[in-house]
Amino acid sequence: MTSNILFPWQQKAVICHSQRLLKSFHYWLGYSLLEVSGSPEEIAQALFQAPFVLASHDTQADPILNYGNRKALELWELSWEEFTRMPSRRTAQEVAQQERDRRLTDTVTKGYSKFPAIRITSTGKRFQIEEVILWNVLDEDDCYCGQAAMFYNYKFMA
């Protein structure tokens, strides 16, 4: 294994995306996702090791996850490589797809939203999230480049 596989935050693209996630969160919600300082790599590492679940996806018609911090990888029981190849729709059960799609579309219009949700791990374990914060990710030119979600509290369901 290479260090890029072991430590995703060291990848140039992940360092850049980490900055986008933080900047976009602050832009839409008016406060910081994570109080952190240092070099861009140190900031990317802190975000990867943050005490909350954080994931994002791109803008394809069927969006692919393009970021998951350590908590997200652990929760979905996937490696970085597996997680960042997975369509984001697979984080929700089939029966929840319509509601999930509505939330994503609503967030594109409003910039961010907060809501409870039920999701599913890669091995089929369902979990309930108290409150997800979903926001649009903007690039360096303030152009829409995907969406991100974060949450702290969840519990597995029977």
C-alpha positions as CSV (number, residue, x, y, z in Angstrom):
1,M,0.0,0.0,0.0
2,T,1.1,3.5,-0.7
3,S,0.9,6.4,1.7
4,N,-1.8,7.9,-0.6
5,I,-4.0,4.9,0.2
6,L,-3.3,5.0,3.9
7,F,-3.5,8.8,4.2
8,P,-6.0,10.3,1.7
9,W,-5.6,13.8,3.2
10,Q,-2.0,13.9,1.7
11,Q,-3.4,13.8,-1.9
12,K,-3.4,17.1,-3.6
13,A,-7.0,16.7,-4.8
14,V,-8.2,15.8,-1.3
15,I,-6.3,18.8,0.2
16,C,-8.1,21.1,-2.3
17,H,-11.5,19.5,-1.8
18,S,-11.1,19.8,2.0
19,Q,-10.7,23.6,1.5
20,R,-13.8,23.6,-0.7
21,L,-15.8,21.7,2.0
22,L,-14.8,24.1,4.7
23,K,-15.3,27.2,2.7
24,S,-18.7,26.1,1.3
25,F,-20.0,25.2,4.7
26,H,-19.1,28.6,6.1
27,Y,-20.5,30.3,3.1
28,W,-23.9,28.6,3.4
29,L,-24.3,28.3,7.2
30,G,-22.3,31.3,8.5
31,Y,-20.1,29.4,10.9
32,S,-17.1,27.0,10.7
33,L,-17.5,23.3,10.2
34,L,-14.3,22.7,12.1
35,E,-12.1,25.2,14.0
36,V,-8.7,24.4,12.5
37,S,-5.6,26.2,11.4
38,G,-2.2,25.3,9.9
39,S,-1.0,24.3,6.4
40,P,-3.6,23.1,3.9
41,E,-2.3,19.5,4.5
42,E,-2.7,19.9,8.3
43,I,-6.2,21.2,7.7
44,A,-7.1,18.3,5.4
45,Q,-5.8,15.8,8.0
46,A,-7.8,17.5,10.8
47,L,-11.0,17.3,8.6
48,F,-10.3,13.7,7.8
49,Q,-9.9,12.9,11.5
50,A,-12.8,15.1,12.7
51,P,-15.2,13.8,15.4
52,F,-18.2,13.9,13.0
53,V,-19.2,11.9,9.8
54,L,-18.5,13.9,6.6
55,A,-19.1,12.8,3.0
56,S,-19.5,14.5,-0.3
57,H,-20.4,13.6,-3.9
58,D,-19.8,15.1,-7.3
59,T,-22.3,16.5,-9.9
60,Q,-22.8,13.5,-12.2
61,A,-26.4,12.5,-13.0
62,D,-25.8,9.6,-10.6
63,P,-23.4,11.3,-8.2
64,I,-20.3,9.4,-7.0
65,L,-19.0,9.9,-3.5
66,N,-15.7,11.8,-3.8
67,Y,-14.9,12.3,-0.1
68,G,-15.4,10.5,3.2
69,N,-13.6,11.2,6.4
70,R,-12.4,8.5,8.7
71,K,-15.8,8.4,10.6
72,A,-17.7,8.0,7.3
73,L,-15.4,5.2,6.1
74,E,-15.8,3.4,9.4
75,L,-19.6,3.9,9.4
76,W,-20.1,2.6,5.9
77,E,-17.5,-0.1,6.4
78,L,-15.5,0.8,3.3
79,S,-11.9,1.7,2.4
80,W,-11.2,5.1,0.8
81,E,-11.0,3.5,-2.6
82,E,-14.3,1.7,-2.3
83,F,-16.1,4.7,-0.8
84,T,-14.9,7.1,-3.5
85,R,-16.2,4.8,-6.3
86,M,-19.6,4.3,-4.8
87,P,-22.7,6.1,-6.1
88,S,-24.0,8.2,-3.3
89,R,-27.6,6.8,-3.8
90,R,-26.2,3.6,-2.3
91,T,-26.1,5.3,1.1
92,A,-29.9,5.1,1.3
93,Q,-32.2,2.1,0.9
94,E,-34.3,1.8,-2.3
95,V,-37.5,2.8,-0.4
96,A,-35.8,6.1,0.7
97,Q,-34.5,7.1,-2.7
98,Q,-37.4,9.5,-3.6
99,E,-37.1,11.4,-0.3
100,R,-33.3,11.5,-0.6
101,D,-33.5,12.8,-4.2
102,R,-36.0,15.5,-3.1
103,R,-33.7,16.6,-0.3
104,L,-30.7,16.8,-2.7
105,T,-32.7,18.9,-5.2
106,D,-34.1,21.1,-2.5
107,T,-30.6,21.8,-1.3
108,V,-29.3,22.7,-4.7
109,T,-31.9,25.6,-4.7
110,K,-31.5,26.7,-1.1
111,G,-27.8,26.1,-0.5
112,Y,-28.2,23.9,2.5
113,S,-30.7,22.0,4.5
114,K,-31.0,20.2,7.8
115,F,-33.1,17.1,8.4
116,P,-33.3,13.6,10.1
117,A,-32.5,10.6,7.9
118,I,-32.3,6.9,7.7
119,R,-29.3,5.5,5.8
120,I,-27.7,2.1,5.3
121,T,-24.1,0.8,5.5
122,S,-22.4,-1.1,2.7
123,T,-23.2,-4.3,4.6
124,G,-26.9,-3.5,5.0
125,K,-27.0,-2.1,8.5
126,R,-29.6,0.6,8.8
127,F,-29.0,3.6,11.0
128,Q,-31.0,6.7,12.0
129,I,-29.4,10.1,11.9
130,E,-30.7,12.8,14.3
131,E,-29.8,15.7,12.0
132,V,-27.9,15.8,8.8
133,I,-26.6,19.1,7.5
134,L,-26.5,18.9,3.7
135,W,-24.9,21.8,1.7
136,N,-23.8,22.7,-1.8
137,V,-20.0,22.6,-2.4
138,L,-18.6,25.5,-4.3
139,D,-15.2,25.5,-6.1
140,E,-12.7,28.3,-6.1
141,D,-14.8,30.3,-8.6
142,D,-17.9,29.8,-6.5
143,C,-19.4,27.4,-9.0
144,Y,-21.4,24.4,-7.8
145,C,-19.3,21.3,-7.8
146,G,-21.3,18.9,-5.6
147,Q,-22.9,18.4,-2.2
148,A,-21.6,17.4,1.2
149,A,-23.3,16.1,4.3
150,M,-22.2,15.9,7.9
151,F,-23.7,14.6,11.1
152,Y,-22.7,13.7,14.6
153,N,-25.4,11.6,16.1
154,Y,-26.7,8.3,14.7
155,K,-27.9,5.0,16.1
156,F,-28.2,1.6,14.4
157,M,-31.7,0.2,14.0
158,A,-32.9,-3.3,14.6
